[in-house]
Amino acid sequence: MATARWNGEIIASSDETQVVEGNQYFPMSSVESKFLKPSDTTSRCPWKGTASYFSLDVNGAENTDAAWYYPEPKAEAAQIKDHVAFWRGVEITA
């Protein structure tokens, strides 16, 4: 079971994550959506496509752009559609 934790809360927990480039991608259904705040930030990966971001809002603290996902991943990254990954201090245990 993999978990993502930040600021004292479990943000996501799943035994069906996908590991891509060393990052655990959690199924969106396993993420506590109450902690996600939409962001206008995007970035581009040559083989995965365009990533969109969420900031985390947990116990009164914000972690800007700490989660990313690929709304329409390229075919090579199809396994991470509807999945989200974390960084910027989010603790991942697998």
N, C-alpha and C positions, 0 to 999 in steps of 0.2 A: 504494500500500500504506500503510495507516494502522497506526501502532504506539502502544502505551501502555507507558510505561517509568517505573519507580519504584525507587529505592534500588539502582540499578545493574543491574536486570534488566528484560527485556521481559516485560510482563504479558500482553499480547495483541498480535496482529498479523493483519491481514486486509485483503483488497482488496474486501470485501463489507460494509462498515459502512453504517449508516443514520445520516444526520445529522438530528437533531431539535432545534430550538431552540439550534442552535450546538454541540450535543454529539455526539460520535462514539459511536454504539452499536455495539459489536463483537458478532458472533455468539458465543454462549456457547461454541461448539465451537472458537473461536480463542483462548480465554482459558486461560492456564496455571492450572488449577484448584488446583494445589498451593499457590498463593499466596493463595487465597481462604479466608477464615474467616467462617462465618455470623455474622450480627448479628441482634439482636432489633429493631433500629431499622426503623421504617416512616415514610413520609410520603405525603401525598396530593396529587395534581395533578388539577384539575377536569376536564381533558380526556383525560389519559393513564390515570388510575386510581391505585391504591395501589402505591407503590414499596417494595421490600425492599432491604436493604443487605448488603454484605460488607465486612469489614475486610481489609486486605492484611497479610500476614505474609511479609516478604521479608528474607532475610539477617539475621535476628534483630531486625528492627525492625517495629513495627506502625503502620499508618496506619488509624485507626479510621473506619469507614463511608466508605471512599474509593471504593467502587463501588456502583452501584445498578442495579436492574433492575425490570421490571414483570412479575410472574408471570402476571397476567391483565389485560393492558392493555385499555382500552376500544377499541371498534371503530375510532375515529379514529386510534388509535396501534398498530394491529395489526402494522405493519411492524417494531416493536421487540420483539415477543414473542421470547423466547429470545435476547435481546441484553442486553449490560451496558455501562454508561458509567462514566467515572471522573472524579474531581476531587480536591481536597485535595493538590495538589502532584504529581499524576501527570502526566507530560509526554506530551502527545498530538502526534504528528506525522502529517501526512497527505500 
